[in-house]
Amino acid sequence: MKRKARIAAAVVLAFLPIFGLLGCGESEKFTADDLVLIHTVYYGTERNPVYCFALKKEENCWLFSADCLVGEQKEHYASFESFPVPAEDAAGFLQIISEDGEIKKLYKHRNPIRFFHISDVPARSLGMTFCDGSTMEKDAELGDRALDYLYVLADRYYKDAESSAETPPDTATS
């Protein structure tokens, strides 16, 4: 009887790392309400990023950073950091993250295996930090709805952010 228990325990212990590597169990651990930072970036072959967004929760407010083309015709490259946005805007974004299952998608995403380093290949990155301090960062991108919402926020706040004394305009190109 003791021998069977030991064998069963050994088998269970042997499979625990495999289940962890396959993504079993932890994907449901976090929700959009647990996010304290989400950032995404896409670099093409140009000097400036095609887009770079971050939304960070600080004590009682949300701070938004963006580097992207804005305006009706996408004629202006905006670059600003840590601009306070209303909680309603952050809540709208978090609702999209939740509805589209972005956390689960990121958790299940596997980075590609690269055998050769190509220096000018476009690069994407998506990272999330949760209230317990744990982070996930992978070569992935947000879904279209979430990305479109970030562009809307950038369009809405870039003039105020760039004119504020705390955020100098076009810091990415300086």
C-alpha positions in Angstrom: 0.0 0.0 0.0 2.8 2.4 0.9 4.6 1.5 -2.3 1.5 2.4 -4.4 1.1 5.7 -2.6 4.8 6.6 -3.2 4.4 5.7 -6.9 1.3 7.8 -7.2 2.9 10.7 -5.5 6.0 10.4 -7.8 3.8 10.4 -10.9 1.8 13.4 -9.7 5.0 15.3 -8.9 6.5 14.4 -12.3 3.5 15.8 -14.2 3.1 19.1 -12.2 5.9 20.9 -14.1 4.5 19.6 -17.4 1.0 21.0 -16.6 2.6 24.3 -15.6 4.5 24.5 -18.9 1.4 23.8 -20.9 -0.5 26.6 -19.2 -3.0 24.6 -17.1 -4.4 26.2 -14.0 -3.0 29.7 -13.9 -4.8 31.4 -16.9 -7.9 32.0 -14.8 -5.9 33.4 -11.9 -6.1 37.1 -13.0 -8.8 39.3 -14.3 -8.8 42.7 -15.9 -9.5 44.2 -12.5 -6.2 42.9 -11.3 -4.2 44.8 -13.9 -2.0 47.6 -12.6 0.0 48.1 -15.8 -0.5 47.1 -19.4 1.9 48.2 -22.2 2.2 47.3 -25.9 4.6 48.4 -28.5 5.2 47.8 -32.2 8.4 48.9 -33.9 8.7 48.8 -37.6 11.8 49.6 -39.5 11.6 53.3 -38.7 13.3 55.2 -35.9 10.1 55.9 -34.0 7.7 53.2 -32.9 4.6 52.6 -35.0 2.8 52.7 -31.7 3.7 52.4 -28.0 1.0 52.6 -25.3 1.0 52.1 -21.6 -1.8 52.4 -19.0 -0.6 52.3 -15.4 -2.6 52.4 -12.2 -1.2 54.7 -9.5 -2.7 55.1 -6.1 -6.0 56.7 -7.0 -5.6 57.5 -10.7 -4.6 56.0 -14.1 -1.7 57.3 -16.1 -1.6 57.0 -19.9 1.5 57.1 -22.1 1.5 57.1 -25.9 3.8 57.4 -28.9 1.8 57.1 -32.1 0.3 59.0 -35.0 -2.8 61.0 -34.1 -5.2 63.4 -35.7 -8.0 63.0 -38.2 -5.5 62.1 -41.0 -2.9 60.6 -38.6 -0.7 63.6 -39.5 0.9 64.3 -36.1 3.2 62.0 -34.2 2.3 62.4 -30.5 4.6 61.4 -27.7 3.7 61.9 -24.1 4.2 60.1 -20.8 2.2 59.6 -17.6 -0.8 61.8 -18.4 -3.6 61.3 -15.9 -6.8 60.0 -17.5 -10.3 59.6 -15.9 -11.1 56.3 -14.3 -14.0 55.9 -16.8 -11.5 55.8 -19.7 -9.4 53.1 -17.9 -12.5 51.2 -17.0 -13.7 51.2 -20.7 -10.3 49.8 -21.7 -10.3 47.2 -19.0 -13.8 46.1 -20.0 -12.6 45.5 -23.6 -9.6 43.5 -22.2 -12.0 41.4 -20.2 -14.6 40.9 -22.9 -12.0 40.0 -25.5 -10.1 37.6 -23.2 -6.8 39.4 -23.7 -5.2 38.1 -20.5 -6.0 34.5 -21.4 -4.7 35.0 -24.9 -1.4 36.5 -23.6 -1.1 33.7 -21.1 -1.5 31.0 -23.8 0.6 32.8 -26.4 4.0 31.1 -27.1 6.8 33.3 -28.3 8.2 32.2 -31.6 11.5 30.2 -31.7 14.1 32.2 -33.6 17.1 30.5 -34.9 18.6 33.6 -36.5 18.6 37.2 -35.2 17.3 39.6 -37.8 18.0 43.1 -36.6 15.5 45.0 -38.8 12.5 42.7 -38.4 9.4 44.5 -37.0 9.0 43.8 -33.3 5.8 43.6 -31.2 5.6 43.3 -27.4 2.7 43.1 -25.0 3.2 43.1 -21.2 0.9 43.0 -18.2 1.6 43.5 -14.6 -0.9 42.5 -11.9 -1.7 43.7 -8.4 0.5 41.0 -6.8 3.5 42.1 -8.8 3.6 39.2 -11.2 4.2 40.1 -14.9 3.7 38.5 -18.3 5.5 39.9 -21.3 5.6 38.3 -24.7 6.1 38.9 -28.4 2.4 39.5 -29.0 -0.1 42.2 -29.8 -3.4 43.4 -28.4 -6.6 42.7 -30.3 -8.0 45.3 -32.7 -10.7 46.6 -30.3 -8.3 47.2 -27.5 -5.7 48.8 -29.8 -8.3 51.0 -31.4 -9.4 52.2 -27.9 -5.8 53.2 -27.1 -5.6 55.2 -30.3 -8.9 56.9 -29.3 -7.4 57.8 -25.9 -4.3 59.1 -27.6 -6.3 61.3 -30.0 -8.4 62.5 -27.0 -5.5 63.5 -24.8 -2.4 64.3 -26.9 -3.0 68.1 -27.1 -3.5 68.5 -23.4 -0.6 66.1 -22.6 1.9 67.7 -24.9 1.0 71.2 -23.7 1.2 70.4 -20.0 4.4 71.4 -18.2 5.1 67.9 -16.9 5.3 66.3 -20.4 7.6 67.8 -23.0 6.3 67.2 -26.6 8.0 64.7 -28.8 10.3 63.2 -26.2 10.8 60.1 -28.2 12.4 62.0 -31.1 14.6 64.3 -28.9 
